[in-house]
C-alpha cells in the first residue's frame, strides 16, 4: 500500500492531508488541549492529546475517543489502515477504512 495520509499541525488545528481524496480534513484542539504524540501509517493517523485519542482514516475521516481520568498511554502504533493504542486502562484499535473503533479493558495491575 502506498502512503495516502500525512499529518500537519497548524496551531490549534490538526490537518490530515489525504492524497486518496486530494483533500485536507481538519479537527480543532480544545482551548487547553495539547498534542502529546502521533503516529502515521499508510492510511491512518493516530494522535494522542492530553484530553482525547484522535484517529484519522483515509477512507473514513476523523474520529475521537475521550481519555479516561488517570489514563496513561503506554504505546501507539499505526500501519496500513490500522491503529493500535495501549493504555494502562484499555486497548483500542481503529480501522481507517471503516472508521470503527475496537476497545477492550485491561485487567487491573497490567
trRosetta pair geometry for C-beta under 8 A, 3 or more apart (Angstrom, degrees):
i j d omega theta_ij theta_ji phi_ij phi_ji
1 4 7.7 -56 164 -17 102 107
1 42 4.5 119 111 124 112 159
1 43 6.6 -62 160 -24 141 111
1 80 5.5 96 37 -126 151 83
1 81 8.0 -113 -168 -31 172 83
2 42 6.6 146 110 -159 20 118
3 6 7.4 56 157 -60 117 87
3 19 7.6 65 114 29 70 134
3 40 8.0 42 -145 145 110 116
3 42 5.0 -115 -100 -135 49 70
4 18 6.5 14 153 -156 88 64
4 19 5.3 -134 -151 54 55 90
4 20 4.5 24 -164 -39 124 102
4 42 6.0 61 11 158 85 70
4 43 4.9 24 46 -99 124 73
4 58 4.3 25 112 -110 133 150
5 16 5.6 -22 -158 -171 108 102
5 17 6.7 146 -156 77 51 58
5 18 5.6 -9 -102 -102 82 65
5 19 7.4 -143 -69 14 35 79
5 20 7.7 -26 -57 0 78 105
5 40 6.6 -153 98 -154 92 105
5 41 7.8 36 55 73 112 60
5 42 7.6 102 28 149 84 30
5 43 6.1 97 0 -142 113 30
5 44 6.8 127 46 -15 145 7
5 45 5.5 -120 132 -35 132 103
5 56 6.5 174 -168 111 151 112
5 57 8.0 -130 -45 -164 156 21
5 58 5.1 -136 -45 -76 112 92
5 96 8.0 -122 -3 -165 150 144
6 16 7.4 143 71 -160 42 53
6 17 4.3 -11 59 55 95 112
6 19 7.9 56 -2 -25 99 101
6 40 6.8 22 -121 -142 43 154
7 14 6.5 -27 -159 -170 99 96
7 15 7.5 132 -162 75 49 51
7 16 6.3 -28 -100 -102 60 63
7 17 7.7 -142 -64 16 14 83
7 38 5.8 -111 80 164 171 149
7 40 5.9 -144 -5 -76 107 119
7 45 5.0 133 -64 -142 110 141
7 47 7.1 146 -133 -71 147 113
7 56 7.8 145 -90 39 94 140
8 14 7.6 145 77 -166 51 48
8 15 4.3 -24 67 68 102 103
8 16 7.8 -172 22 -79 79 16
8 17 6.1 70 -15 -28 113 104
8 24 8.0 -28 35 -143 130 115
9 13 7.8 153 -162 86 43 54
9 14 6.1 -23 -107 -109 64 68
9 15 7.8 -172 -80 23 16 79
9 35 6.5 -100 -117 17 132 161
10 13 4.7 -21 74 70 95 101
10 14 7.7 163 28 -96 75 19
10 15 5.5 27 6 -7 121 119
10 26 7.8 -56 49 -123 122 125
12 28 5.8 30 130 -159 96 84
12 29 4.7 -123 -168 51 77 95
13 26 4.9 -10 -172 -165 114 125
13 27 7.2 148 -155 75 66 34
13 28 5.5 -39 -99 -100 70 65
13 29 7.3 -140 -76 4 23 82
14 26 6.6 151 78 -152 47 67
14 27 5.2 -14 58 60 99 86
14 28 7.9 -180 18 -92 73 17
14 29 6.9 88 -20 -43 97 94
14 35 7.2 123 -79 -79 118 131
14 47 6.0 -38 -138 -67 162 172
14 54 6.9 113 65 112 160 160
15 24 5.4 -3 -175 -174 109 108
15 25 7.2 152 -157 77 58 37
15 26 4.7 -27 -99 -94 73 91
16 24 6.9 159 77 -157 50 54
16 25 4.8 -13 55 61 104 90
16 26 7.4 -173 16 -80 70 38
16 45 5.8 -157 -111 19 110 147
16 56 4.5 -160 -83 169 152 160
16 62 7.1 -177 -4 -66 135 92
17 24 5.7 -21 -102 -104 57 83
18 21 4.7 17 115 37 120 98
18 22 7.5 -50 97 7 75 13
18 23 5.3 -6 60 65 107 75
18 24 7.0 176 18 -89 82 29
18 25 6.3 33 -13 1 126 104
18 58 5.6 149 -142 -136 102 72
19 22 6.6 28 -153 -82 41 50
20 43 7.5 46 -39 -125 141 97
20 58 4.6 88 7 177 145 115
20 59 7.1 -62 120 -69 161 66
21 58 7.6 175 -11 -175 96 76
25 56 6.9 162 84 -145 123 125
25 61 5.7 -139 -170 -136 163 83
25 62 6.1 -164 139 -25 121 101
27 54 6.4 180 86 -148 155 141
27 56 7.9 -151 -6 -75 127 113
27 62 4.6 149 -55 -144 130 163
27 64 7.5 157 -167 -55 151 120
29 33 4.1 -147 -178 89 95 114
29 34 7.0 75 179 -86 150 28
29 35 7.0 -98 -87 -44 145 83
29 49 6.5 173 -128 -121 110 151
30 33 4.1 90 50 -11 81 119
30 51 6.3 -19 35 47 127 164
32 50 7.8 -76 132 79 81 129
32 51 7.7 103 92 -46 83 131
33 49 5.0 20 -177 168 100 140
33 50 6.2 -169 -143 52 57 89
33 51 4.7 -72 -111 18 102 127
33 52 7.1 0 -141 13 135 99
34 49 6.2 156 80 -154 31 89
34 50 5.5 35 49 -2 78 116
35 38 6.6 -10 -175 -41 120 109
35 47 6.0 -57 -132 -171 104 109
35 48 7.4 101 -162 79 62 51
35 49 5.4 -55 -98 -98 43 81
36 48 4.8 -60 66 106 102 97
36 49 6.1 142 2 -128 90 25
36 50 6.1 114 -42 -56 119 68
36 73 7.5 144 99 35 136 139
37 47 7.5 164 89 -156 52 45
37 48 4.2 13 54 44 93 118
37 73 6.8 -147 36 100 140 149
37 76 5.6 156 126 15 128 151
38 45 6.8 -7 -170 -176 107 92
38 46 6.5 166 -153 89 57 57
38 47 4.6 -9 -104 -106 97 70
38 48 7.0 -155 -70 19 50 71
38 76 7.6 -106 -150 130 13 153
39 45 7.5 169 87 -155 48 49
39 46 4.8 4 54 54 91 104
39 76 4.8 180 -9 130 128 105
39 77 6.2 -114 142 -145 168 15
39 78 4.0 162 121 7 106 112
39 83 7.3 146 81 -132 113 95
40 44 7.4 169 -156 92 47 52
40 45 5.2 -13 -108 -107 76 77
40 46 7.9 -160 -74 24 35 67
40 78 5.7 -123 148 92 6 144
41 44 4.3 20 46 52 115 89
41 45 7.6 -146 27 -68 69 37
41 78 3.7 -131 -34 150 94 88
41 79 4.6 -170 -124 -98 119 8
41 80 5.5 -41 166 37 130 23
41 81 6.9 -155 104 -63 138 13
41 82 6.6 117 -73 56 174 55
41 83 6.9 -140 -5 -74 127 74
41 96 7.3 -157 67 -12 124 152
42 79 7.3 26 3 -174 88 45
42 80 5.3 -8 40 -115 112 34
42 81 7.5 -52 73 -50 88 54
43 57 6.4 27 145 -159 88 69
43 58 4.0 -80 -155 7 86 124
43 59 7.0 12 179 -7 124 90
43 80 6.1 -7 29 166 102 47
43 81 4.3 -24 82 -87 122 73
43 96 4.8 160 122 107 91 142
43 97 7.2 32 130 -63 140 74
44 55 6.7 -18 -168 -169 100 95
44 56 6.8 155 -157 83 51 56
44 57 5.4 -14 -103 -103 81 66
44 58 7.2 -89 -61 -11 47 82
44 78 5.1 -149 94 -157 102 109
44 79 7.9 1 47 53 117 20
44 80 7.3 33 7 100 110 42
44 81 5.3 110 -38 -156 112 36
44 82 6.4 -151 14 47 157 16
44 83 4.9 -142 149 -45 138 100
44 94 6.6 150 -157 100 134 107
44 96 3.5 -133 -83 -56 98 141
45 54 7.9 -13 112 116 93 93
45 55 7.0 158 83 -157 57 46
45 56 4.2 4 50 51 103 106
45 78 6.9 23 -121 -140 23 163
45 83 7.9 -5 93 -83 16 135
46 53 7.4 -16 -167 -176 91 89
46 54 7.3 148 -161 85 43 58
46 55 5.5 -11 -105 -105 67 79
46 76 5.4 -169 109 -171 134 111
46 77 7.8 49 26 72 153 26
46 78 5.0 -167 4 -65 109 120
46 83 4.2 145 -65 -150 120 131
46 85 6.4 -179 -168 -62 139 106
46 94 6.9 155 -93 37 101 137
47 53 7.6 159 83 -163 54 44
47 54 4.2 -11 61 63 102 108
47 55 7.6 -167 23 -73 72 35
47 56 7.8 38 -4 -6 106 101
48 53 5.9 -13 -109 -113 67 72
48 54 7.8 -158 -71 26 22 76
48 73 5.2 -27 -140 -42 151 171
48 76 6.0 -119 -31 -72 124 146
48 85 7.3 146 -81 -130 108 127
49 52 5.1 22 50 50 112 72
49 53 7.7 -158 28 -77 72 30
49 54 6.8 47 -7 -9 107 109
49 67 7.8 -146 77 -16 70 129
50 67 7.6 -113 157 38 30 150
51 66 7.0 -49 161 -143 74 72
51 67 6.0 -172 172 26 23 108
52 64 4.9 -13 -177 -166 137 110
52 65 6.5 146 -163 76 80 43
52 66 5.8 -56 -106 -109 78 39
52 67 6.0 -146 -94 -16 20 88
53 64 7.0 147 77 -157 49 59
53 65 4.7 -12 58 61 100 98
53 66 8.0 5 18 83 77 5
53 67 6.2 111 -27 -70 85 85
53 73 7.7 142 -93 -91 110 124
53 85 5.6 151 -151 118 143 179
53 92 6.5 110 113 67 160 157
54 62 6.6 -24 -169 -158 102 96
54 63 7.4 150 -158 81 56 45
54 64 5.1 -21 -103 -102 71 84
55 62 7.4 145 83 -153 45 49
55 63 5.1 -19 65 64 93 93
55 64 7.5 177 21 -82 69 37
55 65 8.0 30 -2 -1 105 96
55 83 5.3 -164 -127 49 120 160
55 94 4.0 -112 -152 -169 166 170
55 96 7.2 -130 164 -87 107 80
55 101 7.5 150 28 -87 148 97
56 60 7.9 177 -172 78 42 82
56 61 6.7 -59 -144 171 76 28
56 62 5.1 -24 -97 -92 86 62
56 63 7.5 167 -84 19 39 70
56 96 7.2 32 116 -128 41 104
57 60 3.6 30 68 40 125 101
57 61 6.7 -12 56 27 76 27
57 63 7.6 16 0 4 100 113
57 81 6.3 45 -142 -157 105 91
57 94 7.1 -149 -57 148 108 104
57 95 7.0 21 -96 122 148 46
57 96 2.8 170 -124 -159 95 64
57 97 6.2 -124 -180 -32 136 21
57 98 7.6 -36 130 45 174 33
57 99 5.6 -136 31 -79 138 66
58 81 7.2 -95 28 -109 100 92
58 96 5.9 52 16 155 71 118
58 97 7.9 -8 61 -89 83 54
59 81 7.4 -10 20 -128 112 129
59 96 6.4 104 34 140 85 71
59 97 4.7 18 55 -138 139 50
59 98 7.6 8 97 -47 116 27
59 99 7.7 -125 97 -38 76 88
60 63 7.0 -15 129 -28 116 119
60 95 7.6 88 -16 105 156 71
60 96 6.0 -161 25 -173 113 43
60 97 6.5 86 -32 134 111 12
60 98 6.1 26 -79 106 138 16
60 99 3.1 -176 -174 -59 138 97
61 99 6.7 7 50 -99 74 129
63 94 6.9 172 71 -143 128 124
63 99 5.5 143 -48 -164 139 90
63 101 6.9 -160 137 -46 139 107
65 92 6.5 -141 36 -135 166 160
65 101 6.4 114 -60 -122 127 163
65 103 7.8 152 -130 -82 153 131
67 71 5.0 -152 -180 65 91 129
67 87 7.8 159 -143 -103 94 160
68 71 4.1 99 63 -40 84 128
68 87 7.8 147 38 118 105 155
68 89 5.5 -64 57 73 143 169
68 90 7.6 103 1 4 134 119
70 89 7.8 109 99 -53 79 127
71 87 4.9 11 -179 171 97 146
71 88 6.5 -173 -150 50 53 87
71 89 4.9 -66 -115 11 96 130
71 90 7.6 -22 -137 22 125 93
72 87 6.0 149 78 -161 41 85
72 88 4.7 39 51 -5 92 119
73 76 6.4 12 172 -48 127 100
73 85 6.5 -56 -137 -169 105 100
73 86 7.5 106 -163 80 62 48
73 87 5.1 -52 -100 -98 46 86
74 86 4.8 -55 65 105 105 94
74 87 6.0 152 2 -123 87 26
74 88 6.3 117 -41 -54 114 66
75 84 7.5 -2 110 114 99 96
75 85 7.4 179 91 -149 57 40
75 86 4.7 19 48 44 92 108
76 83 7.8 -17 -168 -169 80 93
76 84 7.5 161 -154 88 37 59
76 85 5.5 1 -108 -108 74 77
76 86 8.0 -146 -65 26 40 67
77 82 8.0 -5 113 117 95 92
77 83 7.0 162 89 -156 57 48
77 84 4.5 0 57 56 103 100
77 85 7.9 -163 27 -69 65 41
78 82 7.1 173 -149 94 49 54
78 83 4.8 -9 -103 -105 84 78
78 84 7.7 -169 -72 23 44 66
79 82 5.7 -10 66 62 72 97
80 96 7.9 -173 123 40 61 125
81 95 6.2 30 135 -167 107 60
81 96 3.8 -139 -162 54 78 101
81 97 4.8 19 -176 -30 157 89
82 93 6.6 -24 -164 -168 90 107
82 94 7.3 142 -160 75 43 59
82 95 6.7 -16 -103 -107 64 55
82 96 7.0 -111 -51 3 23 98
83 93 6.5 153 84 -160 58 55
83 94 4.0 -3 56 51 112 104
83 96 6.8 96 -15 -46 100 99
84 91 7.4 -15 -166 -172 89 93
84 92 7.4 159 -153 87 44 54
84 93 5.2 -15 -100 -105 70 83
84 94 7.9 -152 -64 20 33 73
85 91 7.3 162 86 -158 55 47
85 92 4.6 -4 58 59 101 100
85 93 7.7 -179 22 -82 68 36
85 94 7.8 39 -3 -11 103 104
86 91 5.2 -9 -109 -110 74 81
86 92 8.0 -167 -75 26 35 64
87 90 5.6 18 53 51 104 64
87 91 7.6 -166 27 -78 66 38
87 92 7.8 27 0 1 102 101
87 106 7.7 -149 82 -4 65 132
88 106 7.0 -121 165 58 33 148
88 110 7.1 166 -157 84 58 80
89 105 6.9 -51 162 -144 69 74
89 106 6.1 169 162 32 18 105
90 103 5.9 0 175 -168 132 92
90 104 6.4 159 -159 83 82 41
90 105 5.3 -51 -101 -110 89 43
90 106 5.8 -149 -87 -10 27 86
91 103 7.2 159 83 -151 53 46
91 104 4.9 -7 56 59 98 94
91 106 6.4 102 -23 -63 86 94
92 101 6.0 -25 -165 -166 102 105
92 102 6.8 154 -158 81 50 57
92 103 5.1 -8 -105 -101 79 78
93 101 7.1 151 79 -159 47 54
93 102 4.4 2 52 51 96 106
93 103 8.0 -158 24 -67 61 42
94 99 7.9 -20 -170 -152 90 32
94 100 7.6 168 -150 87 51 40
94 101 5.5 -22 -99 -103 73 70
94 102 7.8 -151 -67 21 32 72
95 98 4.6 15 105 41 124 97
95 99 6.9 -46 83 11 79 15
95 100 5.0 7 41 54 116 82
95 101 7.9 -151 14 -73 76 26
95 102 7.8 68 -23 -15 98 98
96 99 7.5 37 -145 -73 26 49
106 110 4.4 -112 165 50 121 145
107 110 5.2 105 65 -39 75 115
